[in-house]
Amino acid sequence: QYTHKYNTVTRYRNEDKRQQYNFYRTRQWSHLRQQVLERDHYLCAYCKAQGIITPAKTVDHIVPIEFDEALKANVDNLAVICSKCHRLKTDWEQVTYGTGQGNE
């Protein structure tokens, strides 16, 4: 039920968000994601930069789509990220870029 509420109320709260997240359902995203996972050997790029090896399966936009949509399909703007780093990065993006809930 939480996932349903998140997807129908929070994630798709307006048309821009709906279009933004539809990108993640495309074949293009699927190919880009796989390319980045293989390039980064399924290891978190942020942990690796600190000398820590952490397996991960999430591919993240370094510069968020909300900030610069032109970079959404740029493989150089994508990195593998673990859940811990992703939470920290999301919090940082909200402060730095004004992305996420509130979307200032």
Biopython code that builds the backbone (N, CA, C, O; Angstrom):
import numpy as np
from Bio.PDB.StructureBuilder import StructureBuilder

atoms = [
    (1, "GLN", "N", (0.821, -1.194, 0.000)),
    (1, "GLN", "CA", (0.000, 0.000, 0.000)),
    (1, "GLN", "C", (0.865, 1.259, 0.000)),
    (1, "GLN", "O", (0.543, 2.239, -0.671)),
    (2, "TYR", "N", (1.965, 1.229, 0.755)),
    (2, "TYR", "CA", (2.866, 2.397, 0.766)),
    (2, "TYR", "C", (3.382, 2.683, -0.635)),
    (2, "TYR", "O", (3.393, 3.831, -1.078)),
    (3, "THR", "N", (3.813, 1.622, -1.340)),
    (3, "THR", "CA", (4.351, 1.792, -2.694)),
    (3, "THR", "C", (3.290, 2.381, -3.615)),
    (3, "THR", "O", (3.583, 3.272, -4.412)),
    (4, "HIS", "N", (2.055, 1.886, -3.510)),
    (4, "HIS", "CA", (0.970, 2.407, -4.341)),
    (4, "HIS", "C", (0.771, 3.895, -4.072)),
    (4, "HIS", "O", (0.674, 4.687, -5.009)),
    (5, "LYS", "N", (0.708, 4.282, -2.781)),
    (5, "LYS", "CA", (0.517, 5.692, -2.434)),
    (5, "LYS", "C", (1.694, 6.528, -2.943)),
    (5, "LYS", "O", (1.506, 7.617, -3.485)),
    (6, "TYR", "N", (2.913, 6.002, -2.760)),
    (6, "TYR", "CA", (4.090, 6.735, -3.220)),
    (6, "TYR", "C", (4.012, 6.981, -4.722)),
    (6, "TYR", "O", (4.218, 8.104, -5.183)),
    (7, "ASN", "N", (3.714, 5.931, -5.485)),
    (7, "ASN", "CA", (3.694, 6.057, -6.940)),
    (7, "ASN", "C", (2.537, 6.894, -7.459)),
    (7, "ASN", "O", (2.701, 7.609, -8.447)),
    (8, "THR", "N", (1.362, 6.827, -6.818)),
    (8, "THR", "CA", (0.208, 7.545, -7.348)),
    (8, "THR", "C", (0.070, 8.957, -6.795)),
    (8, "THR", "O", (-0.519, 9.819, -7.447)),
    (9, "VAL", "N", (0.603, 9.205, -5.603)),
    (9, "VAL", "CA", (0.436, 10.526, -4.991)),
    (9, "VAL", "C", (1.744, 11.319, -4.979)),
    (9, "VAL", "O", (1.783, 12.457, -5.448)),
    (10, "THR", "N", (2.791, 10.739, -4.458)),
    (10, "THR", "CA", (4.040, 11.469, -4.266)),
    (10, "THR", "C", (4.858, 11.571, -5.545)),
    (10, "THR", "O", (5.197, 12.670, -5.984)),
    (11, "ARG", "N", (5.172, 10.437, -6.138)),
    (11, "ARG", "CA", (6.051, 10.432, -7.303)),
    (11, "ARG", "C", (5.424, 11.152, -8.490)),
    (11, "ARG", "O", (6.111, 11.906, -9.179)),
    (12, "TYR", "N", (4.149, 10.939, -8.742)),
    (12, "TYR", "CA", (3.494, 11.509, -9.922)),
    (12, "TYR", "C", (2.588, 12.671, -9.543)),
    (12, "TYR", "O", (1.466, 12.769, -10.042)),
    (13, "ARG", "N", (3.061, 13.553, -8.667)),
    (13, "ARG", "CA", (2.185, 14.595, -8.149)),
    (13, "ARG", "C", (1.830, 15.662, -9.180)),
    (13, "ARG", "O", (0.888, 16.425, -8.970)),
    (14, "ASN", "N", (2.555, 15.730, -10.278)),
    (14, "ASN", "CA", (2.177, 16.650, -11.357)),
    (14, "ASN", "C", (2.655, 16.092, -12.694)),
    (14, "ASN", "O", (3.362, 15.085, -12.741)),
    (15, "GLU", "N", (2.268, 16.746, -13.764)),
    (15, "GLU", "CA", (2.555, 16.225, -15.105)),
    (15, "GLU", "C", (4.058, 16.163, -15.385)),
    (15, "GLU", "O", (4.519, 15.224, -16.034)),
    (16, "ASP", "N", (4.822, 17.134, -14.916)),
    (16, "ASP", "CA", (6.284, 17.109, -15.133)),
    (16, "ASP", "C", (6.894, 15.862, -14.495)),
    (16, "ASP", "O", (7.730, 15.191, -15.101)),
    (17, "LYS", "N", (6.470, 15.561, -13.273)),
    (17, "LYS", "CA", (6.986, 14.376, -12.575)),
    (17, "LYS", "C", (6.584, 13.107, -13.326)),
    (17, "LYS", "O", (7.383, 12.182, -13.471)),
    (18, "ARG", "N", (5.360, 13.074, -13.793)),
    (18, "ARG", "CA", (4.862, 11.901, -14.505)),
    (18, "ARG", "C", (5.725, 11.640, -15.741)),
    (18, "ARG", "O", (6.127, 10.502, -15.984)),
    (19, "GLN", "N", (6.010, 12.672, -16.512)),
    (19, "GLN", "CA", (6.839, 12.521, -17.710)),
    (19, "GLN", "C", (8.270, 12.154, -17.343)),
    (19, "GLN", "O", (8.892, 11.321, -18.001)),
    (20, "GLN", "N", (8.786, 12.774, -16.297)),
    (20, "GLN", "CA", (10.152, 12.497, -15.850)),
    (20, "GLN", "C", (10.308, 11.032, -15.478)),
    (20, "GLN", "O", (11.276, 10.395, -15.895)),
    (21, "TYR", "N", (9.387, 10.488, -14.712)),
    (21, "TYR", "CA", (9.511, 9.108, -14.268)),
    (21, "TYR", "C", (9.119, 8.095, -15.333)),
    (21, "TYR", "O", (9.500, 6.928, -15.241)),
    (22, "ASN", "N", (8.361, 8.520, -16.348)),
    (22, "ASN", "CA", (8.061, 7.623, -17.465)),
    (22, "ASN", "C", (9.336, 7.232, -18.205)),
    (22, "ASN", "O", (9.400, 6.160, -18.805)),
    (23, "PHE", "N", (10.345, 8.089, -18.165)),
    (23, "PHE", "CA", (11.631, 7.801, -18.799)),
    (23, "PHE", "C", (12.213, 6.493, -18.273)),
    (23, "PHE", "O", (12.848, 5.744, -19.016)),
    (24, "TYR", "N", (11.995, 6.223, -16.989)),
    (24, "TYR", "CA", (12.561, 5.019, -16.377)),
    (24, "TYR", "C", (11.869, 3.737, -16.844)),
    (24, "TYR", "O", (12.307, 2.638, -16.503)),
    (25, "ARG", "N", (10.815, 3.868, -17.605)),
    (25, "ARG", "CA", (10.123, 2.699, -18.160)),
    (25, "ARG", "C", (10.486, 2.458, -19.625)),
    (25, "ARG", "O", (9.944, 1.546, -20.249)),
    (26, "THR", "N", (11.381, 3.250, -20.174)),
    (26, "THR", "CA", (11.709, 3.127, -21.591)),
    (26, "THR", "C", (12.824, 2.118, -21.833)),
    (26, "THR", "O", (13.604, 1.789, -20.939)),
    (27, "ARG", "N", (12.869, 1.648, -23.052)),
    (27, "ARG", "CA", (13.939, 0.737, -23.465)),
    (27, "ARG", "C", (15.290, 1.459, -23.414)),
    (27, "ARG", "O", (16.306, 0.857, -23.067)),
    (28, "GLN", "N", (15.296, 2.737, -23.756)),
    (28, "GLN", "CA", (16.528, 3.532, -23.715)),
    (28, "GLN", "C", (17.127, 3.506, -22.306)),
    (28, "GLN", "O", (18.328, 3.282, -22.150)),
    (29, "TRP", "N", (16.293, 3.734, -21.273)),
    (29, "TRP", "CA", (16.783, 3.714, -19.895)),
    (29, "TRP", "C", (17.312, 2.333, -19.531)),
    (29, "TRP", "O", (18.359, 2.208, -18.896)),
    (30, "SER", "N", (16.590, 1.307, -19.932)),
    (30, "SER", "CA", (17.001, -0.056, -19.627)),
    (30, "SER", "C", (18.397, -0.348, -20.178)),
    (30, "SER", "O", (19.222, -0.959, -19.499)),
    (31, "HIS", "N", (18.653, 0.090, -21.402)),
    (31, "HIS", "CA", (19.970, -0.112, -22.018)),
    (31, "HIS", "C", (21.055, 0.744, -21.339)),
    (31, "HIS", "O", (22.160, 0.269, -21.076)),
    (32, "LEU", "N", (20.719, 2.000, -21.066)),
    (32, "LEU", "CA", (21.684, 2.879, -20.387)),
    (32, "LEU", "C", (22.051, 2.321, -19.013)),
    (32, "LEU", "O", (23.221, 2.290, -18.633)),
    (33, "ARG", "N", (21.030, 1.882, -18.275)),
    (33, "ARG", "CA", (21.245, 1.342, -16.932)),
    (33, "ARG", "C", (22.183, 0.140, -16.978)),
    (33, "ARG", "O", (23.128, 0.050, -16.195)),
    (34, "GLN", "N", (21.916, -0.775, -17.895)),
    (34, "GLN", "CA", (22.754, -1.967, -18.006)),
    (34, "GLN", "C", (24.187, -1.602, -18.393)),
    (34, "GLN", "O", (25.143, -2.184, -17.880)),
    (35, "GLN", "N", (24.327, -0.650, -19.288)),
    (35, "GLN", "CA", (25.653, -0.193, -19.724)),
    (35, "GLN", "C", (26.449, 0.363, -18.540)),
    (35, "GLN", "O", (27.636, 0.071, -18.394)),
    (36, "VAL", "N", (25.797, 1.157, -17.704)),
    (36, "VAL", "CA", (26.472, 1.768, -16.553)),
    (36, "VAL", "C", (26.796, 0.712, -15.493)),
    (36, "VAL", "O", (27.876, 0.748, -14.903)),
    (37, "LEU", "N", (25.886, -0.217, -15.247)),
    (37, "LEU", "CA", (26.157, -1.289, -14.278)),
    (37, "LEU", "C", (27.387, -2.095, -14.695)),
    (37, "LEU", "O", (28.238, -2.416, -13.866)),
    (38, "GLU", "N", (27.471, -2.415, -15.971)),
    (38, "GLU", "CA", (28.629, -3.171, -16.464)),
    (38, "GLU", "C", (29.897, -2.330, -16.446)),
    (38, "GLU", "O", (30.969, -2.828, -16.103)),
    (39, "ARG", "N", (29.782, -1.064, -16.810)),
    (39, "ARG", "CA", (30.948, -0.163, -16.803)),
    (39, "ARG", "C", (31.532, -0.028, -15.399)),
    (39, "ARG", "O", (32.749, -0.030, -15.218)),
    (40, "ASP", "N", (30.645, 0.088, -14.405)),
    (40, "ASP", "CA", (31.080, 0.293, -13.017)),
    (40, "ASP", "C", (31.188, -1.020, -12.238)),
    (40, "ASP", "O", (31.414, -1.011, -11.028)),
    (41, "HIS", "N", (31.026, -2.145, -12.932)),
    (41, "HIS", "CA", (31.180, -3.482, -12.340)),
    (41, "HIS", "C", (30.269, -3.711, -11.130)),
    (41, "HIS", "O", (30.643, -4.399, -10.180)),
    (42, "TYR", "N", (29.054, -3.117, -11.179)),
    (42, "TYR", "CA", (28.067, -3.291, -10.106)),
    (42, "TYR", "C", (28.607, -2.845, -8.751)),
    (42, "TYR", "O", (28.244, -3.416, -7.723)),
    (43, "LEU", "N", (29.467, -1.833, -8.740)),
    (43, "LEU", "CA", (30.039, -1.307, -7.496)),
    (43, "LEU", "C", (29.668, 0.165, -7.339)),
    (43, "LEU", "O", (29.702, 0.924, -8.307)),
    (44, "CYS", "N", (29.319, 0.562, -6.134)),
    (44, "CYS", "CA", (28.950, 1.948, -5.854)),
    (44, "CYS", "C", (30.128, 2.876, -6.146)),
    (44, "CYS", "O", (31.210, 2.721, -5.580)),
    (45, "ALA", "N", (29.904, 3.836, -7.032)),
    (45, "ALA", "CA", (30.965, 4.775, -7.417)),
    (45, "ALA", "C", (31.337, 5.710, -6.273)),
    (45, "ALA", "O", (32.489, 6.128, -6.164)),
    (46, "TYR", "N", (30.373, 6.040, -5.424)),
    (46, "TYR", "CA", (30.620, 6.971, -4.325)),
    (46, "TYR", "C", (31.432, 6.306, -3.214)),
    (46, "TYR", "O", (32.336, 6.922, -2.650)),
    (47, "CYS", "N", (31.113, 5.058, -2.902)),
    (47, "CYS", "CA", (31.908, 4.310, -1.922)),
    (47, "CYS", "C", (33.317, 4.072, -2.474)),
    (47, "CYS", "O", (34.307, 4.211, -1.755)),
    (48, "LYS", "N", (33.391, 3.716, -3.748)),
    (48, "LYS", "CA", (34.671, 3.427, -4.391)),
    (48, "LYS", "C", (35.605, 4.636, -4.324)),
    (48, "LYS", "O", (36.815, 4.484, -4.155)),
    (49, "ALA", "N", (35.037, 5.835, -4.459)),
    (49, "ALA", "CA", (35.838, 7.058, -4.378)),
    (49, "ALA", "C", (36.454, 7.238, -2.988)),
    (49, "ALA", "O", (37.444, 7.951, -2.828)),
    (50, "GLN", "N", (35.860, 6.588, -1.988)),
    (50, "GLN", "CA", (36.378, 6.651, -0.616)),
    (50, "GLN", "C", (37.214, 5.423, -0.267)),
    (50, "GLN", "O", (37.635, 5.253, 0.877)),
    (51, "GLY", "N", (37.451, 4.566, -1.264)),
    (51, "GLY", "CA", (38.256, 3.378, -1.046)),
    (51, "GLY", "C", (37.489, 2.207, -0.463)),
    (51, "GLY", "O", (38.089, 1.262, 0.049)),
    (52, "ILE", "N", (36.168, 2.261, -0.537)),
    (52, "ILE", "CA", (35.322, 1.195, -0.001)),
    (52, "ILE", "C", (34.661, 0.465, -1.173)),
    (52, "ILE", "O", (34.186, 1.105, -2.112)),
    (53, "ILE", "N", (34.627, -0.847, -1.123)),
    (53, "ILE", "CA", (33.993, -1.638, -2.170)),
    (53, "ILE", "C", (32.604, -2.062, -1.693)),
    (53, "ILE", "O", (32.478, -2.835, -0.744)),
    (54, "THR", "N", (31.566, -1.554, -2.353)),
    (54, "THR", "CA", (30.183, -1.865, -1.990)),
    (54, "THR", "C", (29.411, -2.280, -3.234)),
    (54, "THR", "O", (29.288, -1.489, -4.169)),
    (55, "PRO", "N", (28.887, -3.503, -3.268)),
    (55, "PRO", "CA", (28.059, -3.921, -4.401)),
    (55, "PRO", "C", (26.764, -3.094, -4.451)),
    (55, "PRO", "O", (26.206, -2.738, -3.413)),
    (56, "ALA", "N", (26.301, -2.800, -5.656)),
    (56, "ALA", "CA", (25.078, -2.007, -5.811)),
    (56, "ALA", "C", (24.431, -2.306, -7.159)),
    (56, "ALA", "O", (25.098, -2.740, -8.099)),
    (57, "LYS", "N", (23.133, -2.069, -7.240)),
    (57, "LYS", "CA", (22.394, -2.309, -8.481)),
    (57, "LYS", "C", (21.592, -1.097, -8.935)),
    (57, "LYS", "O", (20.898, -1.160, -9.950)),
    (58, "THR", "N", (21.679, -0.004, -8.201)),
    (58, "THR", "CA", (20.932, 1.197, -8.553)),
    (58, "THR", "C", (21.811, 2.100, -9.411)),
    (58, "THR", "O", (22.989, 2.300, -9.117)),
    (59, "VAL", "N", (21.215, 2.646, -10.484)),
    (59, "VAL", "CA", (21.922, 3.608, -11.326)),
    (59, "VAL", "C", (21.280, 4.967, -11.083)),
    (59, "VAL", "O", (20.060, 5.111, -11.157)),
    (60, "ASP", "N", (22.107, 5.954, -10.793)),
    (60, "ASP", "CA", (21.643, 7.275, -10.374)),
    (60, "ASP", "C", (22.156, 8.344, -11.322)),
    (60, "ASP", "O", (23.249, 8.229, -11.876)),
    (61, "HIS", "N", (21.349, 9.388, -11.502)),
    (61, "HIS", "CA", (21.809, 10.555, -12.251)),
    (61, "HIS", "C", (22.669, 11.412, -11.327)),
    (61, "HIS", "O", (22.223, 11.801, -10.247)),
    (62, "ILE", "N", (23.873, 11.702, -11.736)),
    (62, "ILE", "CA", (24.775, 12.529, -10.932)),
    (62, "ILE", "C", (24.167, 13.919, -10.780)),
    (62, "ILE", "O", (24.009, 14.412, -9.663)),
    (63, "VAL", "N", (23.828, 14.550, -11.899)),
    (63, "VAL", "CA", (23.064, 15.800, -11.880)),
    (63, "VAL", "C", (21.610, 15.384, -12.096)),
    (63, "VAL", "O", (21.299, 14.789, -13.128)),
    (64, "PRO", "N", (20.713, 15.678, -11.160)),
    (64, "PRO", "CA", (19.330, 15.198, -11.250)),
    (64, "PRO", "C", (18.603, 15.678, -12.501)),
    (64, "PRO", "O", (18.865, 16.768, -13.010)),
    (65, "ILE", "N", (17.695, 14.853, -12.980)),
    (65, "ILE", "CA", (16.868, 15.204, -14.145)),
    (65, "ILE", "C", (16.095, 16.485, -13.865)),
    (65, "ILE", "O", (15.939, 17.320, -14.756)),
    (66, "GLU", "N", (15.614, 16.649, -12.652)),
    (66, "GLU", "CA", (14.839, 17.849, -12.299)),
    (66, "GLU", "C", (15.652, 19.118, -12.510)),
    (66, "GLU", "O", (15.092, 20.169, -12.822)),
    (67, "PHE", "N", (16.960, 19.032, -12.343)),
    (67, "PHE", "CA", (17.829, 20.196, -12.486)),
    (67, "PHE", "C", (18.225, 20.419, -13.933)),
    (67, "PHE", "O", (18.236, 21.560, -14.395)),
    (68, "ASP", "N", (18.552, 19.354, -14.665)),
    (68, "ASP", "CA", (18.963, 19.476, -16.064)),
    (68, "ASP", "C", (18.498, 18.254, -16.854)),
    (68, "ASP", "O", (19.191, 17.239, -16.915)),
    (69, "GLU", "N", (17.324, 18.370, -17.451)),
    (69, "GLU", "CA", (16.730, 17.248, -18.168)),
    (69, "GLU", "C", (17.548, 16.847, -19.394)),
    (69, "GLU", "O", (17.440, 15.710, -19.855)),
    (70, "ALA", "N", (18.357, 17.748, -19.926)),
    (70, "ALA", "CA", (19.178, 17.444, -21.095)),
    (70, "ALA", "C", (20.201, 16.352, -20.804)),
    (70, "ALA", "O", (20.694, 15.708, -21.731)),
    (71, "LEU", "N", (20.529, 16.132, -19.530)),
    (71, "LEU", "CA", (21.528, 15.133, -19.154)),
    (71, "LEU", "C", (20.929, 13.772, -18.813)),
    (71, "LEU", "O", (21.655, 12.864, -18.407)),
    (72, "LYS", "N", (19.610, 13.619, -18.972)),
    (72, "LYS", "CA", (18.977, 12.380, -18.504)),
    (72, "LYS", "C", (19.444, 11.132, -19.241)),
    (72, "LYS", "O", (19.433, 10.049, -18.655)),
    (73, "ALA", "N", (19.850, 11.240, -20.495)),
    (73, "ALA", "CA", (20.290, 10.070, -21.258)),
    (73, "ALA", "C", (21.793, 10.087, -21.513)),
    (73, "ALA", "O", (22.288, 9.331, -22.348)),
    (74, "ASN", "N", (22.517, 10.939, -20.804)),
    (74, "ASN", "CA", (23.965, 11.044, -20.966)),
    (74, "ASN", "C", (24.639, 10.037, -20.029)),
    (74, "ASN", "O", (24.549, 10.158, -18.807)),
    (75, "VAL", "N", (25.308, 9.055, -20.610)),
    (75, "VAL", "CA", (25.927, 7.989, -19.817)),
    (75, "VAL", "C", (26.995, 8.540, -18.864)),
    (75, "VAL", "O", (27.267, 7.931, -17.830)),
    (76, "ASP", "N", (27.595, 9.670, -19.197)),
    (76, "ASP", "CA", (28.594, 10.284, -18.312)),
    (76, "ASP", "C", (27.952, 10.930, -17.077)),
    (76, "ASP", "O", (28.648, 11.275, -16.122)),
    (77, "ASN", "N", (26.642, 11.091, -17.098)),
    (77, "ASN", "CA", (25.915, 11.654, -15.962)),
    (77, "ASN", "C", (25.280, 10.556, -15.106)),
    (77, "ASN", "O", (24.438, 10.843, -14.254)),
    (78, "LEU", "N", (25.677, 9.308, -15.327)),
    (78, "LEU", "CA", (25.110, 8.186, -14.592)),
    (78, "LEU", "C", (26.189, 7.453, -13.807)),
    (78, "LEU", "O", (27.324, 7.318, -14.264)),
    (79, "ALA", "N", (25.822, 6.985, -12.631)),
    (79, "ALA", "CA", (26.752, 6.220, -11.794)),
    (79, "ALA", "C", (25.973, 5.194, -10.983)),
    (79, "ALA", "O", (24.810, 5.406, -10.640)),
    (80, "VAL", "N", (26.635, 4.076, -10.682)),
    (80, "VAL", "CA", (26.061, 3.065, -9.803)),
    (80, "VAL", "C", (26.177, 3.594, -8.375)),
    (80, "VAL", "O", (27.185, 4.194, -8.001)),
    (81, "ILE", "N", (25.121, 3.359, -7.581)),
    (81, "ILE", "CA", (25.103, 3.899, -6.226)),
    (81, "ILE", "C", (24.413, 2.911, -5.288)),
    (81, "ILE", "O", (23.407, 2.300, -5.650)),
    (82, "CYS", "N", (24.957, 2.759, -4.090)),
    (82, "CYS", "CA", (24.340, 1.878, -3.085)),
    (82, "CYS", "C", (23.213, 2.638, -2.382)),
    (82, "CYS", "O", (23.099, 3.856, -2.524)),
    (83, "SER", "N", (22.396, 1.928, -1.637)),
    (83, "SER", "CA", (21.238, 2.558, -1.000)),
    (83, "SER", "C", (21.645, 3.604, 0.039)),
    (83, "SER", "O", (20.997, 4.644, 0.148)),
    (84, "LYS", "N", (22.703, 3.345, 0.798)),
    (84, "LYS", "CA", (23.148, 4.313, 1.813)),
    (84, "LYS", "C", (23.597, 5.620, 1.151)),
    (84, "LYS", "O", (23.187, 6.704, 1.567)),
    (85, "CYS", "N", (24.434, 5.512, 0.126)),
    (85, "CYS", "CA", (24.901, 6.709, -0.587)),
    (85, "CYS", "C", (23.741, 7.410, -1.296)),
    (85, "CYS", "O", (23.710, 8.638, -1.369)),
    (86, "HIS", "N", (22.792, 6.636, -1.815)),
    (86, "HIS", "CA", (21.658, 7.222, -2.523)),
    (86, "HIS", "C", (20.808, 8.073, -1.580)),
    (86, "HIS", "O", (20.365, 9.159, -1.953)),
    (87, "ARG", "N", (20.580, 7.586, -0.367)),
    (87, "ARG", "CA", (19.819, 8.367, 0.614)),
    (87, "ARG", "C", (20.552, 9.668, 0.945)),
    (87, "ARG", "O", (19.939, 10.734, 0.991)),
    (88, "LEU", "N", (21.859, 9.578, 1.175)),
    (88, "LEU", "CA", (22.646, 10.777, 1.495)),
    (88, "LEU", "C", (22.661, 11.756, 0.326)),
    (88, "LEU", "O", (22.537, 12.966, 0.517)),
    (89, "LYS", "N", (22.812, 11.229, -0.878)),
    (89, "LYS", "CA", (22.861, 12.083, -2.071)),
    (89, "LYS", "C", (21.511, 12.753, -2.309)),
    (89, "LYS", "O", (21.457, 13.924, -2.683)),
    (90, "THR", "N", (20.426, 12.017, -2.094)),
    (90, "THR", "CA", (19.090, 12.589, -2.267)),
    (90, "THR", "C", (18.875, 13.742, -1.299)),
    (90, "THR", "O", (18.345, 14.785, -1.682)),
    (91, "ASP", "N", (19.283, 13.564, -0.051)),
    (91, "ASP", "CA", (19.168, 14.643, 0.940)),
    (91, "ASP", "C", (19.991, 15.851, 0.507)),
    (91, "ASP", "O", (19.534, 16.989, 0.615)),
    (92, "TRP", "N", (21.204, 15.604, 0.018)),
    (92, "TRP", "CA", (22.077, 16.691, -0.440)),
    (92, "TRP", "C", (21.467, 17.402, -1.638)),
    (92, "TRP", "O", (21.517, 18.629, -1.717)),
    (93, "GLU", "N", (20.888, 16.646, -2.575)),
    (93, "GLU", "CA", (20.271, 17.247, -3.766)),
    (93, "GLU", "C", (19.104, 18.145, -3.391)),
    (93, "GLU", "O", (18.907, 19.194, -4.004)),
    (94, "GLN", "N", (18.332, 17.746, -2.392)),
    (94, "GLN", "CA", (17.197, 18.566, -1.984)),
    (94, "GLN", "C", (17.658, 19.919, -1.469)),
    (94, "GLN", "O", (17.013, 20.938, -1.717)),
    (95, "VAL", "N", (18.779, 19.927, -0.751)),
    (95, "VAL", "CA", (19.314, 21.184, -0.233)),
    (95, "VAL", "C", (19.990, 21.986, -1.353)),
    (95, "VAL", "O", (19.780, 23.194, -1.468)),
    (96, "THR", "N", (20.799, 21.312, -2.175)),
    (96, "THR", "CA", (21.605, 21.991, -3.187)),
    (96, "THR", "C", (20.807, 22.412, -4.411)),
    (96, "THR", "O", (20.902, 23.556, -4.855)),
    (97, "TYR", "N", (20.013, 21.480, -4.963)),
    (97, "TYR", "CA", (19.284, 21.749, -6.208)),
    (97, "TYR", "C", (17.817, 22.111, -5.978)),
    (97, "TYR", "O", (17.161, 22.611, -6.892)),
    (98, "GLY", "N", (17.299, 21.872, -4.796)),
    (98, "GLY", "CA", (15.873, 22.105, -4.553)),
    (98, "GLY", "C", (15.005, 21.055, -5.207)),
    (98, "GLY", "O", (13.862, 21.332, -5.569)),
    (99, "THR", "N", (15.536, 19.840, -5.365)),
    (99, "THR", "CA", (14.776, 18.769, -6.000)),
    (99, "THR", "C", (14.003, 17.984, -4.961)),
    (99, "THR", "O", (14.134, 18.208, -3.757)),
    (100, "GLY", "N", (13.197, 17.063, -5.451)),
    (100, "GLY", "CA", (12.446, 16.189, -4.552)),
    (100, "GLY", "C", (11.186, 16.842, -4.060)),
    (100, "GLY", "O", (10.655, 17.752, -4.697)),
    (101, "GLN", "N", (10.700, 16.377, -2.920)),
    (101, "GLN", "CA", (9.447, 16.878, -2.381)),
    (101, "GLN", "C", (9.566, 18.363, -2.063)),
    (101, "GLN", "O", (10.532, 18.792, -1.433)),
    (102, "GLY", "N", (8.609, 19.124, -2.486)),
    (102, "GLY", "CA", (8.681, 20.571, -2.343)),
    (102, "GLY", "C", (9.146, 21.204, -3.639)),
    (102, "GLY", "O", (8.662, 22.268, -4.024)),
    (103, "ASN", "N", (10.081, 20.557, -4.312)),
    (103, "ASN", "CA", (10.604, 20.939, -5.634)),
    (103, "ASN", "C", (10.664, 22.444, -5.845)),
    (103, "ASN", "O", (9.975, 22.987, -6.709)),
    (104, "GLU", "N", (11.475, 23.100, -5.068)),
    (104, "GLU", "CA", (11.646, 24.543, -5.189)),
    (104, "GLU", "C", (12.619, 24.835, -6.292)),
    (104, "GLU", "O", (12.910, 26.000, -6.566)),
]
sb = StructureBuilder()
sb.init_structure("model")
sb.init_model(0)
sb.init_chain("A")
sb.init_seg("    ")
for serial, (resi, resn, name, xyz) in enumerate(atoms, 1):
    if name == "N":
        sb.init_residue(resn, " ", resi, " ")
    sb.init_atom(name, np.array(xyz, "f"), 0.0, 1.0, " ", f" {name:<3s}", serial, name[0])
structure = sb.get_structure()
